[in-house]
Amino acid sequence: MAESRPHPVLSSLGAFVRAGLRPKTPLAKAVVFVLCLKLAFVVGLRLFMVSGETRPNVDEAAVARLLGVAPR
C-alpha cells in the first residue's frame, strides 16, 4: 500500500502559517505585527465602507479624481 502524502501546496501553506504564528526573530515578529495591523485596518475599512446593503455610487468624475486624470 502506498503512503498517503499531503499535497505539496497544502503542506507549504501549512508551513507558512506555522512560521507566521511562531516567528523566531524580532524582525519576523515585527513583520507579523504589521501584517496583522494592515489586515485589521482593511477589514475595518471594509465594514465601515460597506456596512449596509447599499453600494457607493461611483461615476466617471469620481474615478478621474481618484486616478488624478482630467475627466473627458
LUMTI-58907 format. One line per field, with one value per atom (N, C-alpha, C): residue in three letters; chain; x, y, z. Coordinates in Angstrom, 3 decimals, padded with zeros to 6 digits, m for minus. Example, Ala and Ser with C-alpha at 12.3 -4.5 7.8 and 13.67 -1.06 7.14 Angstrom:
<atoms>
residuo	[ALA_ALA_ALA_SER_SER_SER]
cadena	[A_A_A_A_A_A]
east	[013.190_012.300_013.200_012.850_013.670_012.900]
north	[m005.690_m004.500_m003.300_m002.250_m001.060_000.030]
up	[007.800_007.800_007.800_007.080_007.140_007.870]
</atoms>
This chain:
<atoms>
residuo	[MET_MET_MET_ALA_ALA_ALA_GLU_GLU_GLU_SER_SER_SER_ARG_ARG_ARG_PRO_PRO_PRO_HIS_HIS_HIS_PRO_PRO_PRO_VAL_VAL_VAL_LEU_LEU_LEU_SER_SER_SER_SER_SER_SER_LEU_LEU_LEU_GLY_GLY_GLY_ALA_ALA_ALA_PHE_PHE_PHE_VAL_VAL_VAL_ARG_ARG_ARG_ALA_ALA_ALA_GLY_GLY_GLY_LEU_LEU_LEU_ARG_ARG_ARG_PRO_PRO_PRO_LYS_LYS_LYS_THR_THR_THR_PRO_PRO_PRO_LEU_LEU_LEU_ALA_ALA_ALA_LYS_LYS_LYS_ALA_ALA_ALA_VAL_VAL_VAL_VAL_VAL_VAL_PHE_PHE_PHE_VAL_VAL_VAL_LEU_LEU_LEU_CYS_CYS_CYS_LEU_LEU_LEU_LYS_LYS_LYS_LEU_LEU_LEU_ALA_ALA_ALA_PHE_PHE_PHE_VAL_VAL_VAL_VAL_VAL_VAL_GLY_GLY_GLY_LEU_LEU_LEU_ARG_ARG_ARG_LEU_LEU_LEU_PHE_PHE_PHE_MET_MET_MET_VAL_VAL_VAL_SER_SER_SER_GLY_GLY_GLY_GLU_GLU_GLU_THR_THR_THR_ARG_ARG_ARG_PRO_PRO_PRO_ASN_ASN_ASN_VAL_VAL_VAL_ASP_ASP_ASP_GLU_GLU_GLU_ALA_ALA_ALA_ALA_ALA_ALA_VAL_VAL_VAL_ALA_ALA_ALA_ARG_ARG_ARG_LEU_LEU_LEU_LEU_LEU_LEU_GLY_GLY_GLY_VAL_VAL_VAL_ALA_ALA_ALA_PRO_PRO_PRO_ARG_ARG_ARG]
cadena	[A_A_A_A_A_A_A_A_A_A_A_A_A_A_A_A_A_A_A_A_A_A_A_A_A_A_A_A_A_A_A_A_A_A_A_A_A_A_A_A_A_A_A_A_A_A_A_A_A_A_A_A_A_A_A_A_A_A_A_A_A_A_A_A_A_A_A_A_A_A_A_A_A_A_A_A_A_A_A_A_A_A_A_A_A_A_A_A_A_A_A_A_A_A_A_A_A_A_A_A_A_A_A_A_A_A_A_A_A_A_A_A_A_A_A_A_A_A_A_A_A_A_A_A_A_A_A_A_A_A_A_A_A_A_A_A_A_A_A_A_A_A_A_A_A_A_A_A_A_A_A_A_A_A_A_A_A_A_A_A_A_A_A_A_A_A_A_A_A_A_A_A_A_A_A_A_A_A_A_A_A_A_A_A_A_A_A_A_A_A_A_A_A_A_A_A_A_A_A_A_A_A_A_A_A_A_A_A_A_A_A_A_A_A_A_A]
east	[000.818_000.000_000.864_000.467_001.232_000.945_002.009_001.845_001.031_000.176_m000.593_000.210_000.525_001.294_000.386_000.639_m000.153_000.209_m000.711_m000.480_000.639_001.571_002.702_002.284_001.244_000.809_000.242_m000.556_m001.136_m000.072_000.923_001.980_002.817_003.066_003.824_002.998_001.681_000.831_000.780_000.730_000.758_002.044_003.171_004.458_004.507_003.933_003.894_003.077_001.922_001.070_001.757_002.369_003.072_004.223_004.928_006.021_005.475_004.307_003.707_003.184_002.736_002.210_003.308_004.472_005.575_006.844_006.875_008.088_009.258_010.437_011.617_012.473_012.526_013.402_012.579_013.198_012.470_011.921_012.671_012.192_010.951_010.963_009.798_008.596_008.826_007.737_007.165_008.029_007.564_006.775_007.239_006.534_005.154_005.054_003.760_002.840_003.373_002.574_002.033_002.883_002.455_001.423_001.616_000.634_m000.708_m000.692_m001.946_m002.638_m001.853_m002.435_m003.068_m002.381_m002.921_m004.210_m004.222_m005.424_m006.585_m006.325_m007.378_m007.878_m006.976_m007.364_m008.239_m007.843_m008.610_m009.994_m010.065_m011.365_m012.235_m011.653_m012.412_m012.887_m012.038_m012.420_m013.531_m013.433_m014.473_m015.810_m015.782_m017.011_m017.580_m016.715_m017.166_m017.725_m017.042_m017.447_m018.699_m018.837_m019.966_m020.701_m021.165_m021.826_m023.273_m023.884_m025.270_m025.382_m026.584_m026.838_m026.586_m026.437_m026.251_m024.799_m024.579_m023.235_m022.985_m021.770_m021.493_m021.589_m022.127_m022.224_m020.868_m020.397_m019.120_m019.381_m019.036_m019.211_m017.842_m017.872_m016.618_m015.790_m016.440_m015.715_m015.014_m015.663_m015.046_m013.813_m013.886_m012.737_m011.614_m011.957_m010.948_m010.245_m010.994_m010.375_m009.456_m009.881_m009.073_m007.768_m007.853_m006.661_m005.828_m006.402_m005.659_m005.582_m006.547_m006.594_m007.790_m007.694_m008.787_m009.946_m011.191_m012.338_m012.533_m013.119_m013.349_m014.459]
north	[m001.182_000.000_001.248_002.241_003.468_004.371_005.083_006.042_007.230_007.731_008.915_010.152_010.974_012.195_013.396_014.443_015.660_016.342_017.066_017.797_018.811_018.966_019.882_021.324_021.792_023.176_023.338_022.374_022.458_022.360_021.526_021.418_022.695_023.328_024.586_025.710_025.734_026.734_026.508_025.265_024.959_025.421_025.202_025.657_027.177_027.850_029.313_029.833_029.225_029.651_029.378_028.212_027.902_028.879_029.277_030.242_031.601_031.967_033.245_033.249_032.097_032.029_032.022_031.499_031.432_032.018_033.346_033.941_033.834_033.617_033.361_034.604_035.513_036.674_037.924_038.964_040.213_040.832_040.710_041.248_040.495_039.177_038.388_038.726_038.955_039.346_040.696_041.634_042.949_042.861_042.034_041.868_041.273_040.270_039.659_040.687_041.490_042.519_043.528_043.999_044.984_044.378_043.143_042.493_042.318_042.014_041.904_043.260_044.324_045.668_046.025_045.715_046.005_045.228_043.968_043.153_043.724_044.124_044.710_046.013_046.821_048.075_047.827_046.887_046.588_046.047_045.162_044.615_045.718_046.559_047.675_048.646_048.947_049.842_049.239_047.966_047.267_047.322_047.090_047.148_048.561_049.546_050.941_051.377_051.029_051.500_050.799_049.538_048.770_048.137_048.976_048.444_048.067_048.689_048.373_047.597_047.484_046.773_047.652_048.952_049.857_049.889_050.070_050.205_051.686_052.175_053.584_053.860_055.034_055.432_055.928_055.364_055.766_056.146_057.391_057.831_058.114_058.533_058.759_059.865_060.897_062.013_061.571_060.714_060.240_059.399_058.558_057.737_058.625_059.649_060.565_061.302_061.722_062.393_061.424_060.185_059.178_058.909_058.787_058.480_059.695_060.889_062.122_062.495_062.067_062.447_063.355_064.178_065.105_064.335_064.607_063.929_064.402_063.546_063.887_064.886]
up	[000.000_000.000_000.000_m000.764_m000.862_000.341_000.742_001.828_001.350_002.210_001.835_002.227_001.235_001.461_001.318_002.112_001.930_000.607_000.089_m001.159_m000.935_m001.880_m001.674_m001.416_m002.094_m001.883_m000.480_m000.044_001.295_002.375_002.164_003.175_003.235_002.094_002.121_002.732_002.470_003.117_004.621_005.025_006.458_007.111_006.448_006.978_007.052_006.060_006.054_007.233_007.472_008.584_009.922_010.054_011.302_011.547_010.500_010.650_011.058_010.540_010.915_012.333_012.816_014.176_015.223_014.874_015.828_015.217_015.019_014.436_015.403_014.845_015.673_015.907_014.975_015.121_015.398_015.954_016.189_014.895_013.807_012.532_012.067_012.193_011.788_012.661_013.944_014.840_014.437_014.060_013.639_012.337_011.421_010.145_010.379_011.221_011.526_012.179_013.083_013.749_012.744_011.843_010.846_009.897_009.484_008.614_009.318_010.600_011.355_011.463_011.674_011.703_010.363_009.273_007.947_007.701_008.090_007.920_008.727_009.973_010.802_010.190_009.639_009.012_007.784_006.954_005.740_006.087_007.072_007.476_008.072_008.917_009.490_008.442_007.477_006.395_005.556_005.312_004.544_005.292_006.589_007.376_007.416_007.492_007.525_006.176_005.105_003.776_003.272_003.553_003.026_004.205_005.124_006.307_006.030_005.045_004.732_003.435_002.971_001.718_000.498_000.714_m000.414_m000.841_m002.094_m002.640_m002.933_m002.733_m003.022_m004.523_m004.843_m006.249_m006.723_m007.807_m008.382_m009.830_m010.161_m011.535_m012.155_m013.389_m014.121_m013.486_m012.988_m012.376_m011.083_m010.300_m009.059_m009.355_m010.357_m010.738_m011.270_m012.027_m012.557_m011.421_m010.392_m009.237_m008.495_m008.378_m007.681_m008.427_m009.733_m010.522_m010.849_m010.700_m010.953_m012.422_m013.200_m014.608_m014.823_m015.827_m016.135_m016.765_m016.286_m016.911_m018.341_m019.142_m020.546_m020.720]
</atoms>
